[in-house]
Amino acid sequence: MSDTLQHHRNGPVARLRLHRPDLHNAFDPDLIDTLAAALTAAGEDSTIRVVVLEAAGSSFSAGADLNWMRAMAAATEDENRADALALARLMRCLDELPKPTIARVQGAAFGGGVGLIACCDIAIGVPEAKFGLTESRLGLLPAVISPYVIAAIGARQARRWFATAEIFDAIEAQRIGLLHAIVPADDLDAEVNRQIDLLLKAGPIASSYAKTLVRHVVTAPSRHRLDAENADLIARLRVSAEGQEGLGAFLEKRKPGWAP
């Protein structure tokens, strides 16, 4: 694995740490490819139940690396398209990862860093964190990350922040839906661990499928078909091994077999 990404494993929990602290964990092609590969591997590992995305140093991620931006400014349109598609694959991989994901936001996030947070299922940040979708200052737009940021904060908010490139604080990030919770820096790990504990108490299949269910409900073209498909889903879950164990444990007043 590249030095730009650290991978720590603690039982069923995988922690992926962006590790370019001197550059505020800014993206370059190596980090994008390495993170995408690590996420893919975590998604395929049946022993991993939770993925935590975190970062070294004072910033979560400053978005695009300056040298990378300079190279892309001199590249052709086709080269820029291929480069953007690599970032798009990373974001989609994180957004659709078949494991619950937690963003541990210990510092500032801009551009693509905001995209990473938006792709995670749970986002916990510190009061000092700052955020910005600052691409319009450069005559650009956060196009690649836009599906995930809009899903997190809504179209109305996105129209404002995409256009103004204004920096906002953690309180605003929580208000608009980018962060789920704000905790003091000294309590950040405890809150992340609390979320991990909650996820490990949930059924592994149920918790991994939760984001798929939400996406399906949001995009369903037919309410009648949605009702039928959701009925099929809950019926399958109730008779599945996990569902039977969960219901049995509840009725017998014991912990299910998957719980720590």
C-alpha positions as CSV (number, residue, x, y, z in Angstrom):
1,M,0.0,0.0,0.0
2,S,1.2,3.5,-0.8
3,D,2.6,5.7,1.9
4,T,-0.2,8.2,1.2
5,L,-2.7,5.9,2.8
6,Q,-2.4,3.9,6.1
7,H,-4.5,0.9,6.8
8,H,-5.2,-0.2,10.4
9,R,-7.3,-3.3,11.3
10,N,-9.0,-3.9,14.7
11,G,-11.1,-7.0,14.5
12,P,-14.1,-6.3,12.2
13,V,-13.2,-2.6,11.9
14,A,-10.9,-1.3,9.1
15,R,-9.5,2.2,9.4
16,L,-8.2,3.9,6.3
17,R,-6.2,7.0,7.1
18,L,-5.3,9.6,4.5
19,H,-1.6,10.2,5.1
20,R,-0.3,13.3,3.4
21,P,-0.4,15.6,6.4
22,D,2.2,18.1,5.1
23,L,-0.1,18.6,2.1
24,H,-3.3,18.7,4.1
25,N,-4.2,15.2,2.7
26,A,-4.8,16.7,-0.7
27,F,-5.7,14.2,-3.5
28,D,-3.3,13.2,-6.2
29,P,-3.7,10.2,-8.7
30,D,-1.7,7.9,-6.4
31,L,-3.9,8.6,-3.3
32,I,-7.1,8.3,-5.4
33,D,-6.1,4.9,-6.9
34,T,-4.8,3.6,-3.5
35,L,-7.9,4.6,-1.6
36,A,-10.2,3.1,-4.2
37,A,-8.2,-0.2,-4.1
38,A,-8.3,-0.3,-0.3
39,L,-12.1,0.4,-0.3
40,T,-12.7,-2.3,-2.9
41,A,-10.7,-4.8,-0.8
42,A,-12.6,-3.9,2.3
43,G,-15.9,-4.3,0.5
44,E,-14.9,-7.8,-0.6
45,D,-13.6,-8.9,2.8
46,S,-16.4,-10.7,4.7
47,T,-14.7,-10.3,8.0
48,I,-14.8,-6.5,7.9
49,R,-18.0,-5.0,9.2
50,V,-17.2,-1.3,9.5
51,V,-14.9,1.1,7.6
52,V,-13.7,4.3,9.3
53,L,-12.2,7.0,7.0
54,E,-9.9,9.3,8.8
55,A,-6.9,11.5,8.2
56,A,-3.5,12.4,9.6
57,G,-2.5,15.9,10.7
58,S,-4.6,19.0,11.2
59,S,-6.7,18.7,8.0
60,F,-9.1,16.1,6.8
61,S,-8.5,16.8,3.2
62,A,-7.9,20.0,1.2
63,G,-9.2,18.5,-2.0
64,A,-7.0,18.5,-5.1
65,D,-3.2,18.7,-4.8
66,L,-1.7,21.9,-6.2
67,N,0.8,20.0,-8.4
68,W,-2.0,17.8,-9.7
69,M,-4.1,20.8,-10.5
70,R,-1.2,22.4,-12.3
71,A,-0.7,19.3,-14.4
72,M,-4.4,19.0,-15.3
73,A,-4.5,22.6,-16.3
74,A,-1.9,21.8,-18.9
75,A,-3.5,18.5,-20.0
76,T,-5.9,17.9,-22.9
77,E,-9.7,17.7,-22.5
78,D,-9.5,13.9,-23.0
79,E,-6.8,13.6,-20.3
80,N,-8.9,15.7,-17.9
81,R,-11.9,13.5,-18.6
82,A,-10.0,10.3,-17.8
83,D,-8.6,12.0,-14.7
84,A,-12.0,13.0,-13.5
85,L,-13.4,9.6,-14.1
86,A,-10.8,8.1,-11.7
87,L,-12.1,10.4,-9.0
88,A,-15.6,9.5,-9.9
89,R,-14.9,5.8,-9.5
90,L,-13.4,6.5,-6.0
91,M,-16.5,8.4,-4.9
92,R,-18.9,5.8,-6.2
93,C,-16.8,3.0,-4.6
94,L,-17.1,4.8,-1.2
95,D,-20.7,5.7,-1.6
96,E,-21.8,2.2,-2.6
97,L,-19.4,0.3,-0.4
98,P,-21.3,-2.8,1.0
99,K,-20.2,-1.9,4.6
100,P,-21.2,0.9,6.9
101,T,-18.7,3.8,6.7
102,I,-17.8,6.5,9.2
103,A,-16.0,9.8,8.4
104,R,-13.8,10.9,11.4
105,V,-13.5,14.6,10.5
106,Q,-10.7,16.1,12.7
107,G,-10.1,19.2,10.6
108,A,-10.8,21.2,7.5
109,A,-12.3,19.6,4.3
110,F,-12.5,21.3,1.0
111,G,-13.6,20.2,-2.5
112,G,-13.1,16.5,-2.9
113,G,-12.6,16.2,0.9
114,V,-16.2,17.3,1.3
115,G,-17.1,14.7,-1.3
116,L,-15.5,11.9,0.8
117,I,-17.5,13.0,3.9
118,A,-20.7,13.1,1.9
119,C,-20.2,9.6,0.6
120,C,-19.8,8.2,4.1
121,D,-22.9,6.9,6.0
122,I,-22.0,8.6,9.3
123,A,-19.9,11.8,9.6
124,I,-18.6,13.0,13.0
125,G,-16.6,16.3,13.2
126,V,-15.0,18.7,15.6
127,P,-16.1,22.3,16.2
128,E,-12.9,23.7,14.7
129,A,-13.4,22.0,11.3
130,K,-14.1,24.3,8.3
131,F,-15.6,23.3,5.0
132,G,-15.8,24.6,1.5
133,L,-16.9,23.8,-2.0
134,T,-14.5,26.3,-3.4
135,E,-14.1,25.2,-7.0
136,S,-16.1,28.2,-8.4
137,R,-13.3,30.5,-7.3
138,L,-11.2,28.8,-9.9
139,G,-13.8,29.0,-12.6
140,L,-14.7,25.3,-12.0
141,L,-17.5,23.4,-10.3
142,P,-17.5,20.4,-7.9
143,A,-19.1,18.3,-10.7
144,V,-17.7,14.9,-9.9
145,I,-18.7,15.0,-6.2
146,S,-22.0,16.8,-6.9
147,P,-24.3,13.7,-6.8
148,Y,-23.0,12.8,-3.3
149,V,-22.9,16.3,-1.9
150,I,-26.4,17.1,-3.2
151,A,-27.7,13.8,-1.6
152,A,-26.1,14.8,1.7
153,I,-27.2,18.5,1.9
154,G,-30.0,18.8,-0.6
155,A,-30.4,20.7,-3.9
156,R,-31.3,24.1,-2.3
157,Q,-28.2,24.2,-0.1
158,A,-26.0,22.9,-2.9
159,R,-27.0,25.7,-5.2
160,R,-25.8,28.2,-2.7
161,W,-22.5,26.6,-1.7
162,F,-21.5,25.5,-5.2
163,A,-22.0,29.1,-6.6
164,T,-20.5,31.2,-3.7
165,A,-17.6,28.9,-2.7
166,E,-18.1,30.3,0.8
167,I,-16.3,28.7,3.7
168,F,-18.6,27.4,6.4
169,D,-18.1,26.0,9.9
170,A,-19.0,22.8,11.6
171,I,-22.3,24.1,13.0
172,E,-23.4,25.0,9.5
173,A,-22.2,21.7,8.2
174,Q,-24.3,19.9,10.7
175,R,-27.3,22.1,10.1
176,I,-27.3,21.4,6.3
177,G,-26.7,17.6,6.8
178,L,-23.0,17.2,5.9
179,L,-22.1,16.3,9.5
180,H,-24.3,14.1,11.8
181,A,-22.7,15.3,15.0
182,I,-20.1,17.7,16.4
183,V,-18.0,16.7,19.4
184,P,-15.0,18.3,21.1
185,A,-11.7,17.0,19.7
186,D,-10.9,15.1,22.9
187,D,-14.2,13.2,22.5
188,L,-13.9,12.5,18.8
189,D,-12.6,9.0,19.1
190,A,-15.1,8.1,21.8
191,E,-18.0,9.2,19.6
192,V,-16.6,7.3,16.6
193,N,-16.2,4.2,18.8
194,R,-19.8,4.6,20.0
195,Q,-21.0,4.6,16.4
196,I,-18.9,1.5,15.7
197,D,-20.4,-0.3,18.7
198,L,-23.9,0.5,17.5
199,L,-23.1,-0.8,14.0
200,L,-21.5,-4.0,15.4
201,K,-24.7,-4.7,17.4
202,A,-26.8,-4.5,14.2
203,G,-27.1,-7.4,11.9
204,P,-24.2,-7.5,9.4
205,I,-26.4,-8.0,6.4
206,A,-29.0,-5.5,7.6
207,S,-26.4,-2.7,8.3
208,S,-24.6,-3.3,5.0
209,Y,-27.9,-3.2,3.0
210,A,-29.2,-0.1,4.7
211,K,-27.7,2.4,2.2
212,T,-29.0,0.3,-0.7
213,L,-32.5,0.4,0.7
214,V,-32.3,4.2,1.1
215,R,-31.0,4.7,-2.4
216,H,-33.7,2.4,-3.8
217,V,-36.5,4.3,-2.0
218,V,-35.2,7.7,-3.1
219,T,-34.9,6.7,-6.8
220,A,-37.9,4.4,-7.1
221,P,-40.0,5.3,-10.1
222,S,-43.2,3.6,-8.9
223,R,-44.7,3.8,-5.4
224,H,-46.8,0.6,-6.0
225,R,-43.7,-1.3,-7.2
226,L,-41.7,0.1,-4.3
227,D,-44.3,-1.3,-1.8
228,A,-44.1,-4.7,-3.4
229,E,-40.3,-4.8,-3.5
230,N,-40.0,-3.6,0.2
231,A,-42.5,-6.2,1.2
232,D,-40.3,-8.8,-0.6
233,L,-37.2,-7.5,1.2
234,I,-38.6,-7.6,4.7
235,A,-40.0,-11.1,4.0
236,R,-36.6,-12.4,2.9
237,L,-34.9,-10.8,5.9
238,R,-37.4,-12.3,8.3
239,V,-36.8,-15.8,7.1
240,S,-33.1,-15.4,6.6
241,A,-30.5,-16.9,9.0
242,E,-29.7,-13.4,10.3
243,G,-33.3,-12.4,10.7
244,Q,-34.2,-15.6,12.5
245,E,-31.2,-15.1,14.8
246,G,-32.1,-11.5,15.5
247,L,-35.7,-12.2,16.2
248,G,-34.9,-15.2,18.3
249,A,-32.4,-13.3,20.4
250,F,-34.9,-10.5,20.9
251,L,-37.7,-12.9,22.0
252,E,-35.3,-14.9,24.2
253,K,-33.8,-11.7,25.7
254,R,-30.2,-12.5,24.7
255,K,-27.6,-11.0,22.4
256,P,-27.6,-12.2,18.8
257,G,-24.6,-14.2,17.7
258,W,-23.0,-11.4,15.8
259,A,-23.0,-8.8,18.6
260,P,-19.8,-8.2,20.5
